[in-house]
Amino acid sequence: MSTDITNLRRVLLWTIPRSISTAFERCVAGLDNVAIIHEPYTTAYYFGPDRQYLQTPFLPVEYGYSYQNIKDQLEGDHKDKQLVFCKDHAYSLDKRYDKIPSGFTHTILIRDPAKSMSSFYDVCTMPVCLNYGLLRHVLPEGYAFKELYELYEYIKNNLGQEPTIMDADDLIQYPEQMVRRYCDAIGVEFTNAMLDWDPSTSVTTTWSSTMKLLKQVGVYEKALSSNGFTPRKPKVLDLSSLPEDVQIAVKICQPYYDKLYEKRIVPENRETEV
């Protein structure tokens, strides 16, 4: 494929925390000549010069991660690449829709709120995170799902796109089918390397310094030590067994998740791969 900028494909994957999106990012890295850009808006939201989250003054400001700089970077030439793939959390855009880069195909990855919020709760209660256990201390009022749905509506109504939506449980249970369908949707050729990737963490070399710090303390440990998706039936969580803070978050998230879930792509043959 020519590396002319007119042939360069650009894809954004918008998601919520703990959605197995970092593992999916590694899946996409199996494609040839792809630039992987990891959570630049999240870096801006928590650590950049425009940051909205002000409870981390002990961490240095990531001055290169202003919202305008991120837009400019994503819209750049990216010479010698065939695909630019950026993964980020919708809430980290902070409703600055004018900072959405031009020329991108928008996609969405969702996950059952009980699973994503309970997993994020575990991260927030890690000692290194200073026990910011209450999810409302680190997430906006919609607990990331409301903000994702609002972004979906903006993309559909203002950018004229119908984002391709995947659910994490479908991806885990039917990885090959879902990855193939995703590739078809974004216009790239599927390769088996997307299902069996190198377990090294070289993909993190381009991450911001703060994201590298989070990697070192184990936030991304499971995704970065993986080498593929293992097909399995998803677990069902008992909501009543989860911490009260998680239960509150799930009740707020569920209606937005349900609306997006109805619009997801589904595996064509649900009898295989498991």
WOTA-V329299 format. One line per field, one symbol per residue. psi: psi as a letter, one per 30 degrees, with the letter a starting at -180 (. if undefined). Layout:
psi: ???
//
This chain:
psi: kkgkffgkkkkkjkalkhggfeeeeeeffflkhkjkjjheeeeeeeflfgkfjgghffkkkiffhleeeeeeeeflehkgkfkkjkklkefffhgiffgkklgkkklkklkkeeeeeeeeeeefgkefgghiejefffllfgheeeeeeeeeeeeefffgkjkkklkeeeeeeieeeeeeeeeeefhlkkkffffilkflgffffglleeeeeeeeggegeeefflglkjklkklkkjefflleeeeeeeeeeeeeeeeeefglklkejgflf.
//
